[in-house]
Amino acid sequence: MSLLAHASSRARLAVPSRARLAALGRAELTLLLRNRTALFGALFVPVLMVEAVRTSLRTADLGDTGTSITEIAVTGAVAMALLMGVYSNLVAAFVTRRESLVLKRLRTGEPTDPEILTGIALPAAVLALAQCALLTTGGVTLLSLSAPARPELLLAGVLLGTVLLAALAAVTSVVTRTTESAQLTALPLVMLSAVGSGLFVPLSALPDRIASFCELLPLTGSVSLLRAGWTGGATAGDLTDALLPTLAWIVVSVFAVQRWFRWEPRR
């Protein structure tokens, strides 16, 4: 934790906000790169899942879902990169920094609370965004996917998903007592999203009642935007249905962080 302690001492200086974020981000990035387990989960698990999903769905009948098996696999891998690289990693990072009193020390310096949380989240978010870019490029160049029909929707899905999952990671850290239990408390959202948010099974292939429930899950809107970015053809109503729940979850999550986030260990 000496790196973040050093970042804390530097952050006490009256420097611009951008410099404070850079100092915190560099320290957090160094710690993230030293965590081989987190790096493996963020970088390799989504890649491995592409071929696993393509194999498991090889004989599936997608009917009129308007997408292909490869598109489903790559879209799901992009969303999984966000879940593993942003959400799971940040739950552990927030808890570890809290329990080692790093968050408490940082608050005695110059950075504001949003700057501290953003600085800690920034490296994981950048790593996940880079992974998403590589998956998208690999899908086009190696798996013979057509280029995204609406890349702006693909980008919007990735960015909104990153913001949402970073906020949800901070919320999940509230109920996570130790670093060792972080993977357990993060698991429910990861599993629920993988099964119900359309990562590997389009919602249009589910029964209506189940699909209506799944549309309200946190990551469903981002996944819908990712898929619309690949296939195109999304109507204004489709985009509204994807954006509104996502924005609502972001607002609720940010409020929860402001209200309940813990900056020091429980006594």
SERO-4910 file (N, C-alpha, C, O; in steps of 0.05 Angstrom, whole numbers):
BEGIN
 pado doro    nc1    nc2    nc3   cac1   cac2   cac3    cc1    cc2    cc3    oc1    oc2    oc3
  Met    A     16    -24      0      0      0      0     17     25      0      6     48      0
  Ser    A     43     22     -1     61     46      1     57     64    -23     60     88    -21
  Leu    A     50     52    -46     47     68    -70     23     87    -66     25    111    -73
  Leu    A      1     77    -56    -22     94    -52    -18    114    -29    -29    136    -30
  Ala    A     -2    106    -10      5    125     12     21    148      0     17    171      8
  His    A     40    141    -18     55    162    -31     37    180    -48     41    204    -48
  Ala    A     18    168    -62     -1    184    -77    -17    202    -59    -23    225    -66
  Ser    A    -23    192    -35    -38    209    -16    -22    233     -8    -33    255     -6
  Ser    A      4    229     -2     21    252      6     24    272    -17     24    296    -12
  Arg    A     26    262    -41     28    280    -64      2    295    -68      2    318    -76
  Ala    A    -20    282    -63    -47    294    -67    -52    317    -48    -70    333    -52
  Arg    A    -37    318    -26    -41    340     -7    -31    367    -18    -40    388     -9
  Leu    A    -14    365    -38     -5    390    -51    -27    403    -66    -45    390    -76
  Ala    A    -26    429    -68    -47    444    -82    -42    442   -112    -32    461   -124
  Val    A    -48    420   -123    -44    415   -152    -71    412   -165    -91    407   -152
  Pro    A    -72    416   -192    -98    414   -205   -110    386   -202    -97    367   -197
  Ser    A   -137    385   -205   -152    360   -203   -141    339   -222   -139    316   -214
  Arg    A   -134    347   -246   -124    327   -266    -98    314   -256    -94    290   -260
  Ala    A    -81    330   -244    -56    319   -233    -61    300   -210    -47    280   -207
  Arg    A    -80    307   -193    -86    289   -171    -97    262   -180    -90    241   -170
  Leu    A   -115    264   -200   -125    239   -212   -103    222   -224   -103    198   -222
  Ala    A    -85    236   -238    -63    221   -251    -45    207   -230    -37    185   -234
  Ala    A    -40    221   -208    -23    209   -187    -36    185   -174    -24    164   -171
  Leu    A    -62    188   -168    -77    165   -157    -79    142   -177    -76    119   -170
  Gly    A    -85    149   -202    -88    129   -223    -62    113   -228    -63     89   -231
  Arg    A    -39    127   -228    -14    113   -233     -8     94   -210      1     71   -215
  Ala    A    -13    102   -185     -8     85   -163    -26     60   -164    -18     38   -159
  Glu    A    -52     65   -170    -71     42   -171    -64     24   -195    -67      0   -192
  Leu    A    -55     35   -217    -48     19   -240    -25      0   -233    -25    -23   -241
  Thr    A     -5     10   -219     18     -6   -211      9    -29   -194     18    -52   -198
  Leu    A     -9    -24   -175    -19    -46   -158    -36    -66   -174    -34    -90   -169
  Leu    A    -52    -56   -193    -68    -74   -209    -50    -92   -226    -56   -116   -229
  Leu    A    -29    -81   -238    -11    -97   -255      4   -118   -239     13   -138   -250
  Arg    A      6   -114   -213     20   -134   -196      1   -156   -187      9   -177   -178
  Asn    A    -25   -152   -191    -45   -172   -183    -51   -191   -207    -67   -184   -224
  Arg    A    -36   -213   -208    -38   -231   -232    -66   -244   -234    -76   -248   -256
  Thr    A    -78   -249   -211   -105   -262   -212   -125   -243   -225   -141   -251   -242
  Ala    A   -124   -217   -216   -143   -197   -228   -137   -193   -257   -156   -190   -273
  Leu    A   -112   -193   -265   -105   -189   -293   -115   -212   -310   -125   -208   -332
  Phe    A   -111   -236   -300   -121   -260   -315   -151   -259   -319   -161   -263   -341
  Gly    A   -165   -253   -298   -194   -251   -300   -203   -230   -320   -222   -234   -335
  Ala    A   -190   -207   -319   -198   -185   -336   -190   -189   -365   -205   -181   -383
  Leu    A   -167   -200   -370   -156   -201   -397   -163   -227   -412   -168   -227   -436
  Phe    A   -162   -250   -398   -163   -275   -412   -190   -289   -410   -198   -303   -429
  Val    A   -204   -286   -388   -230   -300   -385   -249   -292   -408   -261   -309   -420
  Pro    A   -253   -266   -414   -271   -259   -436   -262   -270   -463   -279   -278   -479
  Val    A   -236   -271   -468   -226   -282   -493   -232   -312   -495   -242   -322   -515
  Leu    A   -227   -326   -473   -233   -355   -473   -263   -361   -476   -270   -381   -487
  Met    A   -280   -343   -466   -308   -347   -468   -319   -344   -496   -340   -356   -503
  Val    A   -305   -330   -514   -314   -327   -541   -317   -354   -554   -338   -360   -565
  Glu    A   -295   -369   -554   -296   -396   -566   -314   -415   -552   -327   -431   -564
  Ala    A   -315   -413   -525   -333   -430   -510   -362   -426   -517   -377   -445   -521
  Val    A   -370   -400   -520   -398   -394   -527   -403   -403   -556   -424   -414   -562
  Arg    A   -384   -398   -574   -389   -406   -602   -392   -436   -604   -409   -445   -620
  Thr    A   -377   -451   -588   -380   -480   -589   -406   -489   -577   -419   -507   -589
  Ser    A   -414   -477   -555   -439   -486   -542   -464   -479   -557   -484   -492   -555
  Leu    A   -462   -457   -573   -486   -448   -588   -485   -456   -617   -502   -447   -633
  Arg    A   -466   -473   -624   -462   -480   -652   -487   -492   -665   -493   -486   -689
  Thr    A   -503   -507   -650   -527   -519   -661   -552   -505   -653   -575   -514   -658
  Ala    A   -549   -482   -640   -573   -467   -630   -588   -455   -653   -576   -446   -673
  Asp    A   -614   -453   -650   -631   -440   -670   -637   -412   -660   -653   -409   -642
  Leu    A   -625   -392   -672   -629   -365   -664   -655   -353   -675   -663   -331   -667
  Gly    A   -667   -367   -694   -693   -357   -704   -691   -329   -716   -674   -323   -732
  Asp    A   -709   -312   -706   -711   -285   -717   -698   -265   -697   -707   -242   -696
  Thr    A   -677   -273   -683   -665   -255   -664   -649   -234   -677   -641   -214   -665
  Gly    A   -643   -237   -703   -629   -216   -718   -599   -215   -712   -586   -194   -718
  Thr    A   -587   -236   -702   -559   -236   -696   -548   -263   -702   -562   -282   -707
  Ser    A   -521   -265   -701   -508   -291   -706   -494   -301   -681   -492   -286   -661
  Ile    A   -486   -326   -682   -472   -338   -659   -447   -323   -652   -441   -318   -629
  Thr    A   -431   -316   -672   -406   -301   -668   -411   -274   -656   -397   -265   -638
  Glu    A   -432   -260   -665   -439   -234   -654   -447   -237   -625   -439   -220   -608
  Ile    A   -462   -257   -618   -470   -262   -590   -445   -267   -573   -442   -256   -551
  Ala    A   -427   -284   -584   -403   -291   -568   -386   -266   -563   -376   -262   -541
  Val    A   -381   -250   -584   -364   -226   -580   -377   -205   -563   -364   -193   -546
  Thr    A   -403   -201   -567   -417   -181   -550   -417   -190   -521   -412   -174   -503
  Gly    A   -422   -216   -516   -421   -226   -489   -394   -224   -477   -391   -218   -453
  Ala    A   -373   -228   -493   -345   -226   -483   -339   -197   -475   -325   -192   -455
  Val    A   -349   -178   -491   -344   -150   -484   -357   -143   -458   -345   -130   -441
  Ala    A   -383   -152   -454   -396   -147   -429   -383   -161   -406   -381   -150   -384
  Met    A   -373   -185   -411   -359   -200   -389   -332   -186   -382   -324   -186   -359
  Ala    A   -319   -173   -402   -295   -158   -396   -301   -135   -377   -285   -129   -360
  Leu    A   -324   -123   -380   -332   -101   -362   -339   -112   -335   -331   -101   -314
  Leu    A   -353   -135   -334   -359   -147   -308   -334   -155   -292   -332   -150   -268
  Met    A   -316   -168   -306   -292   -178   -293   -272   -155   -288   -260   -153   -266
  Gly    A   -267   -139   -309   -246   -119   -308   -253    -95   -291   -236    -83   -278
  Val    A   -279    -87   -292   -288    -64   -277   -301    -72   -250   -291    -65   -229
  Tyr    A   -322    -86   -252   -338    -92   -228   -323   -109   -207   -319   -100   -185
  Ser    A   -315   -133   -215   -303   -151   -196   -277   -140   -185   -271   -141   -161
  Asn    A   -260   -128   -203   -235   -117   -194   -238    -94   -175   -224    -91   -155
  Leu    A   -258    -77   -181   -262    -53   -164   -275    -59   -137   -269    -46   -117
  Val    A   -292    -80   -136   -302    -87   -109   -278    -94    -91   -277    -85    -68
  Ala    A   -260   -110   -101   -236   -118    -85   -219    -94    -79   -208    -91    -57
  Ala    A   -215    -76    -99   -198    -53    -95   -209    -34    -74   -194    -25    -57
  Phe    A   -235    -28    -76   -246    -10    -56   -245    -21    -27   -239     -7     -8
  Val    A   -250    -47    -25   -249    -60      2   -221    -60     12   -216    -54     35
  Thr    A   -202    -67     -5   -174    -69      4   -163    -41     12   -150    -39     33
  Arg    A   -169    -21     -3   -160      6      4   -174     16     30   -162     30     46
  Arg    A   -199      8     34   -213     16     58   -201      2     83   -195     15    103
  Glu    A   -197    -24     81   -188    -39    104   -159    -32    111   -151    -35    134
  Ser    A   -143    -23     92   -115    -16     98   -113     14    104    -91     24    106
  Leu    A   -135     27    108   -137     56    116   -127     75     95   -122     99    100
  Val    A   -123     65     70   -114     83     49   -136    104     43   -129    128     39
  Leu    A   -161     96     42   -182    115     36   -184    137     57   -187    160     51
  Lys    A   -181    128     82   -182    148    104   -159    168    102   -163    192    107
  Arg    A   -135    158     95   -112    177     92   -116    196     68   -109    219     70
  Leu    A   -127    185     46   -131    201     23   -150    224     29   -147    246     18
  Arg    A   -170    219     45   -190    240     51   -179    263     68   -190    284     69
  Thr    A   -156    258     81   -143    280     96   -127    298     78   -117    319     87
  Gly    A   -124    291     53   -109    308     34   -126    325     17   -149    332     24
  Glu    A   -115    333     -5   -128    352    -23   -151    340    -40   -170    354    -46
  Pro    A   -150    314    -47   -170    304    -66   -198    304    -54   -202    300    -29
  Thr    A   -218    309    -70   -245    306    -62   -254    277    -63   -240    260    -74
  Asp    A   -277    271    -51   -286    243    -51   -290    232    -79   -281    210    -84
  Pro    A   -303    247    -98   -305    236   -125   -278    232   -138   -275    213   -154
  Glu    A   -258    249   -132   -232    245   -144   -218    220   -134   -205    206   -149
  Ile    A   -222    214   -108   -210    190    -97   -222    165   -110   -208    147   -119
  Leu    A   -248    164   -111   -262    141   -123   -255    138   -152   -251    116   -162
  Thr    A   -255    161   -167   -249    160   -195   -220    151   -200   -214    136   -218
  Gly    A   -201    162   -184   -173    154   -187   -169    125   -183   -153    112   -197
  Ile    A   -183    113   -163   -180     84   -158   -193     68   -181   -182     47   -189
  Ala    A   -215     78   -192   -229     63   -213   -216     67   -240   -220     50   -258
  Leu    A   -201     88   -245   -192     95   -272   -175     73   -285   -181     66   -308
  Pro    A   -155     61   -272   -139     40   -286   -156     16   -294   -153      6   -316
  Ala    A   -173      6   -276   -190    -17   -283   -208    -10   -306   -212    -27   -324
  Ala    A   -219     14   -307   -237     22   -329   -221     24   -355   -231     14   -376
  Val    A   -198     36   -354   -182     38   -379   -173     10   -389   -174      5   -413
  Leu    A   -166     -7   -371   -158    -35   -379   -182    -49   -392   -178    -63   -412
  Ala    A   -205    -46   -380   -229    -59   -391   -236    -48   -418   -244    -62   -436
  Leu    A   -234    -21   -421   -240     -9   -447   -221    -18   -469   -229    -23   -491
  Ala    A   -195    -21   -461   -176    -31   -480   -182    -60   -488   -180    -68   -512
  Gln    A   -191    -76   -469   -198   -104   -474   -222   -104   -493   -223   -121   -511
  Cys    A   -242    -87   -488   -266    -86   -506   -258    -79   -534   -268    -90   -553
  Ala    A   -239    -60   -537   -230    -52   -564   -216    -75   -578   -220    -80   -602
  Leu    A   -200    -90   -563   -186   -113   -575   -206   -135   -583   -203   -147   -604
  Leu    A   -226   -140   -566   -246   -160   -573   -262   -152   -598   -267   -169   -615
  Thr    A   -268   -127   -599   -283   -117   -623   -266   -120   -648   -275   -130   -669
  Thr    A   -241   -111   -646   -223   -113   -669   -218   -142   -677   -218   -149   -700
  Gly    A   -214   -159   -657   -209   -188   -662   -234   -201   -675   -231   -218   -693
  Gly    A   -258   -193   -666   -282   -204   -678   -284   -198   -708   -293   -215   -723
  Val    A   -276   -174   -715   -278   -165   -743   -256   -178   -760   -261   -187   -782
  Thr    A   -231   -178   -749   -208   -187   -765   -204   -217   -765   -195   -229   -784
  Leu    A   -210   -230   -742   -204   -259   -739   -228   -277   -742   -225   -300   -750
  Leu    A   -251   -267   -735   -275   -283   -736   -294   -276   -758   -317   -286   -759
  Ser    A   -285   -259   -777   -301   -252   -801   -327   -239   -795   -346   -241   -811
  Leu    A   -329   -225   -772   -352   -209   -767   -352   -184   -784   -331   -173   -790
  Ser    A   -376   -175   -792   -377   -149   -805   -372   -127   -785   -377   -131   -761
  Ala    A   -362   -105   -794   -356    -82   -776   -382    -73   -763   -404    -76   -775
  Pro    A   -381    -62   -739   -405    -53   -725   -421    -34   -743   -410    -15   -754
  Ala    A   -447    -39   -745   -464    -22   -762   -466      6   -751   -468     26   -766
  Arg    A   -467      8   -724   -469     34   -711   -449     36   -688   -456     30   -665
  Pro    A   -424     43   -694   -403     42   -674   -409     61   -650   -399     57   -628
  Glu    A   -424     83   -655   -430    101   -633   -447     88   -612   -444     94   -588
  Leu    A   -464     69   -620   -480     55   -600   -463     35   -585   -466     30   -561
  Leu    A   -444     22   -599   -426      4   -586   -409     19   -565   -406      9   -543
  Leu    A   -399     42   -572   -384     58   -553   -400     67   -530   -391     67   -507
  Ala    A   -425     75   -535   -443     84   -513   -448     61   -494   -449     65   -470
  Gly    A   -452     37   -504   -457     14   -487   -433      8   -469   -436      2   -446
  Val    A   -409     10   -480   -385      5   -465   -381     26   -443   -375     20   -420
  Leu    A   -384     52   -451   -379     74   -432   -400     74   -410   -393     77   -386
  Leu    A   -426     71   -417   -446     70   -396   -443     46   -378   -447     48   -354
  Gly    A   -436     23   -390   -432      0   -373   -408      3   -354   -409     -6   -332
  Thr    A   -387     17   -363   -364     22   -346   -372     39   -323   -365     33   -300
  Val    A   -386     61   -328   -394     79   -307   -412     65   -287   -409     67   -262
  Leu    A   -432     51   -297   -451     37   -280   -437     16   -262   -442     15   -238
  Leu    A   -420      0   -274   -407    -22   -259   -387    -11   -239   -383    -23   -217
  Ala    A   -374     11   -245   -356     24   -225   -372     33   -201   -364     30   -178
  Ala    A   -395     46   -206   -412     55   -184   -423     31   -168   -424     32   -144
  Leu    A   -432     10   -182   -442    -13   -168   -420    -27   -152   -426    -39   -131
  Ala    A   -396    -26   -161   -373    -38   -146   -370    -23   -120   -366    -36    -99
  Ala    A   -372      3   -120   -370     19    -96   -393     12    -77   -389     10    -53
  Val    A   -417      8    -88   -440      0    -71   -436    -27    -59   -441    -31    -35
  Thr    A   -426    -46    -75   -422    -73    -65   -401    -74    -43   -402    -91    -25
  Ser    A   -381    -56    -45   -360    -56    -25   -371    -49      3   -359    -56     23
  Val    A   -395    -36      4   -407    -29     30   -414    -54     46   -411    -54     70
  Val    A   -423    -75     32   -431   -100     46   -409   -121     45   -414   -144     52
  Thr    A   -385   -113     37   -362   -132     35   -343   -125     58   -332   -103     59
  Arg    A   -340   -144     76   -324   -139    100   -294   -142     95   -278   -127    107
  Thr    A   -286   -161     79   -257   -167     76   -251   -169     46   -268   -174     29
  Thr    A   -225   -167     40   -216   -170     12   -222   -199      3   -230   -203    -21
  Glu    A   -219   -218     21   -223   -246     13   -252   -252      6   -257   -269    -11
  Ser    A   -271   -237     17   -299   -242     11   -309   -225    -13   -332   -227    -20
  Ala    A   -291   -209    -25   -300   -192    -47   -310   -207    -70   -330   -200    -83
  Gln    A   -297   -230    -77   -305   -246   -100   -333   -258    -95   -348   -262   -114
  Leu    A   -339   -264    -70   -365   -276    -63   -387   -256    -66   -408   -261    -76
  Thr    A   -382   -231    -55   -404   -211    -56   -407   -200    -85   -429   -191    -92
  Ala    A   -387   -202   -101   -390   -194   -129   -403   -215   -147   -414   -208   -168
  Leu    A   -402   -240   -138   -411   -262   -155   -441   -260   -162   -448   -266   -185
  Pro    A   -459   -253   -144   -488   -252   -152   -494   -235   -176   -508   -243   -194
  Leu    A   -483   -210   -177   -488   -193   -200   -475   -204   -225   -487   -202   -247
  Val    A   -451   -215   -223   -437   -227   -246   -454   -249   -258   -459   -250   -282
  Met    A   -463   -267   -240   -479   -290   -250   -506   -282   -261   -515   -291   -281
  Leu    A   -519   -263   -246   -546   -254   -255   -544   -240   -282   -561   -244   -300
  Ser    A   -523   -224   -286   -519   -210   -311   -512   -230   -334   -523   -227   -356
  Ala    A   -495   -249   -328   -487   -268   -348   -511   -285   -358   -513   -291   -382
  Val    A   -530   -291   -340   -553   -307   -347   -576   -291   -358   -589   -299   -377
  Gly    A   -581   -267   -346   -605   -253   -352   -603   -227   -367   -624   -217   -376
  Ser    A   -579   -217   -372   -577   -191   -385   -572   -193   -415   -565   -173   -428
  Gly    A   -575   -217   -426   -572   -220   -455   -543   -223   -464   -538   -219   -488
  Leu    A   -525   -229   -447   -497   -232   -455   -494   -254   -476   -481   -250   -496
  Phe    A   -506   -277   -470   -502   -300   -488   -528   -311   -498   -528   -329   -516
  Val    A   -551   -302   -488   -577   -310   -498   -593   -285   -503   -601   -272   -483
  Pro    A   -599   -277   -527   -615   -253   -532   -642   -254   -518   -654   -275   -516
  Leu    A   -650   -231   -507   -675   -230   -492   -699   -238   -510   -719   -248   -500
  Ser    A   -697   -232   -536   -719   -239   -554   -723   -269   -556   -744   -278   -566
  Ala    A   -703   -285   -547   -706   -314   -548   -718   -325   -523   -723   -349   -521
  Leu    A   -723   -308   -503   -735   -317   -477   -765   -313   -477   -776   -297   -493
  Pro    A   -779   -327   -460   -808   -322   -456   -813   -293   -448   -796   -281   -435
  Asp    A   -836   -283   -455   -842   -255   -451   -839   -246   -422   -827   -225   -417
  Arg    A   -850   -261   -404   -849   -253   -376   -820   -252   -365   -812   -233   -351
  Ile    A   -805   -272   -372   -777   -272   -364   -761   -250   -377   -745   -237   -364
  Ala    A   -766   -245   -402   -752   -223   -416   -759   -196   -404   -742   -179   -402
  Ser    A   -784   -192   -396   -792   -167   -384   -778   -162   -358   -769   -139   -352
  Phe    A   -774   -183   -342   -759   -180   -317   -729   -175   -323   -717   -158   -311
  Cys    A   -718   -189   -342   -689   -186   -348   -683   -159   -360   -660   -149   -357
  Glu    A   -702   -146   -372   -698   -119   -383   -692    -99   -361   -680    -78   -367
  Leu    A   -700   -105   -337   -696    -86   -314   -669    -91   -300   -663    -76   -281
  Leu    A   -654   -111   -307   -629   -117   -294   -608    -95   -301   -610    -83   -322
  Pro    A   -589    -90   -283   -571    -67   -287   -557    -66   -314   -555    -45   -326
  Leu    A   -546    -89   -323   -529    -89   -346   -544    -93   -372   -532    -92   -394
  Thr    A   -570    -99   -371   -585   -106   -395   -584    -83   -415   -581    -88   -439
  Gly    A   -588    -58   -406   -588    -36   -425   -562    -33   -440   -562    -27   -464
  Ser    A   -540    -35   -426   -514    -33   -439   -510    -55   -459   -499    -51   -481
  Val    A   -518    -80   -452   -515   -102   -471   -533    -98   -496   -525   -104   -518
  Ser    A   -556    -87   -491   -574    -81   -514   -561    -60   -533   -563    -62   -557
  Leu    A   -548    -40   -521   -534    -21   -538   -510    -33   -552   -505    -27   -576
  Leu    A   -496    -51   -539   -474    -65   -552   -484    -81   -576   -472    -80   -598
  Arg    A   -506    -96   -572   -516   -112   -594   -527    -95   -617   -524   -101   -640
  Ala    A   -540    -72   -609   -550    -54   -630   -527    -42   -645   -530    -36   -669
  Gly    A   -505    -37   -632   -482    -27   -646   -471    -46   -667   -462    -37   -688
  Trp    A   -472    -71   -661   -463    -91   -681   -482    -94   -704   -474    -93   -727
  Thr    A   -508    -97   -697   -527   -105   -718   -541    -81   -731   -550    -84   -754
  Gly    A   -542    -58   -717   -557    -36   -728   -587    -41   -728   -596    -61   -716
  Gly    A   -603    -24   -740   -631    -29   -741   -647    -22   -717   -671    -27   -716
  Ala    A   -634    -12   -696   -649     -5   -671   -666     20   -676   -657     39   -687
  Thr    A   -690     18   -667   -708     41   -669   -704     60   -646   -690     54   -626
  Ala    A   -716     84   -648   -714    103   -626   -726     91   -600   -716     96   -578
  Gly    A   -748     76   -603   -760     64   -579   -741     43   -567   -740     41   -542
  Asp    A   -727     28   -583   -708      8   -573   -686     21   -557   -678     12   -536
  Leu    A   -676     43   -568   -654     57   -554   -664     70   -528   -649     70   -508
  Thr    A   -688     80   -529   -699     92   -504   -703     70   -483   -697     74   -459
  Asp    A   -712     47   -491   -716     24   -472   -689     15   -461   -688      5   -438
  Ala    A   -668     18   -476   -641     10   -466   -629     32   -448   -616     26   -428
  Leu    A   -633     57   -456   -620     79   -442   -632     85   -415   -618     89   -395
  Leu    A   -659     87   -414   -672     95   -389   -666     78   -365   -659     89   -344
  Pro    A   -668     51   -367   -661     35   -344   -632     38   -336   -625     38   -312
  Thr    A   -614     40   -356   -585     43   -350   -580     69   -335   -566     69   -315
  Leu    A   -591     91   -345   -587    117   -331   -600    117   -304   -589    128   -285
  Ala    A   -623    103   -301   -636    102   -275   -618     86   -255   -615     95   -232
  Trp    A   -606     64   -264   -588     49   -247   -564     65   -239   -554     63   -216
  Ile    A   -553     81   -257   -530     98   -251   -537    119   -230   -522    123   -211
  Val    A   -560    132   -233   -569    152   -213   -572    139   -186   -563    150   -166
  Val    A   -586    116   -185   -591    103   -159   -564     94   -147   -560     97   -123
  Ser    A   -546     84   -163   -520     74   -153   -504     97   -142   -491     95   -121
  Val    A   -503    119   -156   -488    143   -147   -499    153   -121   -484    160   -102
  Phe    A   -526    154   -119   -538    162    -94   -530    144    -71   -524    153    -49
  Ala    A   -531    118    -76   -524     98    -56   -495    102    -47   -489     99    -23
  Val    A   -477    107    -65   -449    112    -58   -447    137    -40   -433    136    -20
  Gln    A   -460    158    -48   -459    183    -32   -471    178     -4   -462    191     15
  Arg    A   -490    161     -2   -504    158     23   -491    137     42   -489    141     66
  Trp    A   -481    115     30   -472     93     47   -443     84     44   -434     66     59
  Phe    A   -429     94     25   -401     85     21   -385     88     46   -386    109     60
  Arg    A   -369     68     53   -353     68     77   -324     75     70   -312     64     52
  Trp    A   -313     95     85   -286    104     80   -265     93    100   -241     97     96
  Glu    A   -274     78    119   -256     66    138   -268     40    148   -292     35    145
  Pro    A   -252     22    159   -261     -5    167   -283     -3    188   -285     16    204
  Arg    A   -300    -24    188   -321    -26    209   -307    -32    236   -287    -47    237
  Arg    A   -318    -22    257   -307    -28    284   -325    -47    299   -320    -54    321
***
